[in-house]
Amino acid sequence: MQLGGLLPVYVEVLRQLSASGAERAQMNEPCLVLDLDVATHAAQWEAYGFFAHALPKLILTSYSGRLGDNLDTVLALPVAGISNWCGHRINWHRCWRPRGRASCCRSAS
């Protein structure tokens, strides 16, 4: 199944979660700590653009490494919050986006 075929399934699950009372859902994206190509970034834009109108609000989570060159893409995705837990030089902890702007807490290791 191609990405386009999976997106409506994800949206349906998100809508069911919302109907059950969930205000937020966490989407785990461990691939964000890898070196990603242009096609993968485009697929992320397609997916999260598709999810942007679904409820509940999405929290994007990655872990086990630095976001590196993916950081700009991650910060631009239409999600309610970002969380990246890593043990490297910069840790991103619970980066929330009040009023559409990224407000990240950075702590140097």
Secondary structure, DSSP 8 states (H G I E B T S, - for coil): --HHHHHHHHHHHHHHHHHTT-SEEEEE-GGGGS---HHHHHHHHHHHHHHTTSSSEEEEEEESS--GGGHHHHHHSS-SEEEEE-SSSEEEEEEE-GGGS-EEEEEE-
